[in-house]
Amino acid sequence: IMAWLDRQMPGSVVYISFGSESYISQAQVRELALGLEASGQPFLWVLRPPDSKLTGDSSSAAQEWKAEVLPDGYEQRTGPRCLIECQWAPQAAILAHEATGGFITHCGWNSALESVAAGVPMIALPLQSDQPLNALLLVEEAKVAVEIKMTDGVGKREEV
């Protein structure tokens, strides 16, 4: 991951992660994927499958799940400007890296604090529990984030 970031221009990478306890729907994965593709920006996406999808060899199960949820041919189309990681990633180090210019986040408190500490602006996509309130604080009060508006429970690709 860090070697890939080292090859990117400063401030150019959009980092996407929804923490270790939150999972997004297949519809949301597809909308985010298409929005990221259309953006033309390099991106690093920690796309972890729900725990229920991990059986046996978790690495191969995660790769199979990724192939199921992403649009057909997605990684071929996005090519070298995209890195999709299905396992744990060193979030604090990613946020502190000079290539990271933005963070699409669920607004979990730890993620928000790490992003603020690293000086990386956020795109809020809150999913559950305290996340909507955290997003409101980050957007309205701290002004360090913008929020992806939801339509029928899904943030649309145009918002990305």
C-alpha positions in Angstrom: 0.0 0.0 0.0 2.7 2.5 1.0 4.8 1.7 -2.1 1.7 2.4 -4.3 1.1 5.7 -2.4 4.8 6.7 -3.0 4.2 6.5 -6.7 1.2 9.0 -6.6 1.3 12.8 -6.9 1.1 14.7 -3.6 -2.5 15.4 -2.5 -4.0 13.4 -5.4 -5.3 10.2 -3.8 -8.8 9.7 -2.5 -8.7 7.2 0.4 -11.9 5.2 1.1 -12.6 3.2 4.2 -15.6 2.5 6.4 -13.8 1.2 9.5 -13.7 -2.3 11.0 -17.4 -2.5 12.1 -19.3 -0.9 9.2 -20.1 -2.5 5.9 -21.8 -0.9 2.9 -24.4 -2.6 0.7 -23.7 -4.0 -2.7 -25.7 -1.1 -4.2 -23.5 1.4 -2.4 -20.3 -0.4 -3.4 -21.4 -0.1 -7.1 -22.4 3.6 -6.8 -19.1 4.5 -5.1 -17.1 2.4 -7.7 -18.8 4.2 -10.6 -18.4 7.6 -9.0 -14.7 7.0 -8.3 -14.2 5.7 -11.8 -15.8 8.8 -13.3 -13.8 11.2 -11.0 -10.5 10.3 -12.8 -8.7 10.6 -9.5 -6.3 8.0 -8.1 -7.9 6.1 -5.2 -7.1 3.6 -2.5 -10.2 1.8 -1.3 -10.2 -0.5 1.7 -13.2 -2.6 0.6 -13.7 -5.2 3.3 -16.3 -7.9 3.0 -18.8 -8.4 5.8 -17.5 -11.0 8.3 -20.3 -13.4 7.1 -18.6 -13.6 3.7 -15.3 -14.7 5.2 -15.0 -18.5 5.4 -12.0 -20.7 5.1 -9.1 -18.8 3.5 -10.2 -15.2 4.2 -7.9 -13.7 1.6 -9.4 -15.7 -1.3 -12.9 -15.3 0.1 -12.4 -11.5 0.2 -11.1 -11.5 -3.4 -14.2 -13.6 -4.6 -16.5 -11.1 -2.8 -14.7 -8.2 -4.4 -15.3 -9.7 -7.9 -19.0 -10.2 -7.1 -19.7 -6.6 -5.9 -17.6 -4.5 -8.2 -18.9 -3.7 -11.8 -17.6 -6.1 -14.4 -14.1 -5.2 -15.6 -13.8 -2.4 -13.0 -10.1 -2.9 -12.0 -9.1 -3.3 -15.6 -10.8 0.1 -16.5 -9.4 2.0 -13.5 -5.9 0.4 -14.0 -2.9 1.7 -12.1 -4.7 4.7 -10.6 -6.7 2.4 -8.4 -5.7 0.1 -5.5 -8.4 -1.9 -3.8 -7.4 -3.6 -0.6 -9.7 -6.3 1.0 -7.8 -6.7 4.2 -6.7 -4.4 7.1 -4.8 -1.3 6.0 -2.6 1.1 8.1 -5.1 4.0 8.1 -3.1 6.5 10.2 -0.1 6.0 7.9 -2.3 6.3 4.8 -3.8 9.5 6.1 -0.4 10.9 7.0 1.1 10.1 3.5 1.6 13.2 1.3 -0.2 11.6 -1.6 -3.5 11.4 0.3 -5.7 14.3 -0.5 -9.2 13.3 0.6 -10.9 10.6 2.7 -14.4 9.1 2.0 -15.3 7.9 5.5 -18.2 6.5 7.6 -17.3 9.2 10.2 -16.5 6.8 13.0 -14.9 8.9 15.7 -11.4 7.4 15.5 -11.3 7.8 11.7 -12.5 11.4 12.0 -9.8 12.2 14.6 -7.1 10.5 12.5 -8.1 12.5 9.4 -8.3 15.8 11.3 -4.9 15.1 12.8 -3.4 14.4 9.4 -5.1 17.5 7.9 -7.0 15.4 5.3 -10.4 16.8 4.3 -13.3 14.3 4.5 -16.3 13.2 2.4 -18.8 11.9 4.9 -20.9 8.9 4.2 -22.3 8.0 7.7 -23.8 4.6 8.1 -24.9 3.9 11.7 -25.0 4.8 15.4 -23.0 8.0 16.2 -21.8 8.4 12.6 -24.6 10.8 11.4 -24.0 13.0 14.4 -20.2 12.9 13.9 -20.8 13.8 10.2 -22.9 16.8 11.2 -20.2 18.0 13.6 -17.5 17.6 10.9 -19.6 19.3 8.1 -21.4 22.0 10.0 -19.2 22.9 12.9 -15.6 22.0 12.1 -16.1 22.5 8.4 -13.5 19.8 7.5 -15.9 17.6 5.6 -18.7 17.6 3.0 -21.5 15.0 3.1 -22.6 12.6 0.4 -26.4 13.0 0.2 -28.3 9.8 0.4 -31.1 8.8 -2.0 -33.1 5.8 -0.9 -30.4 4.8 1.5 -27.6 5.0 -1.0 -25.1 7.8 -1.8 -25.2 8.1 -5.6 -22.2 8.2 -8.0 -22.9 11.8 -8.9 -22.3 12.8 -5.3 -18.9 11.1 -5.3 
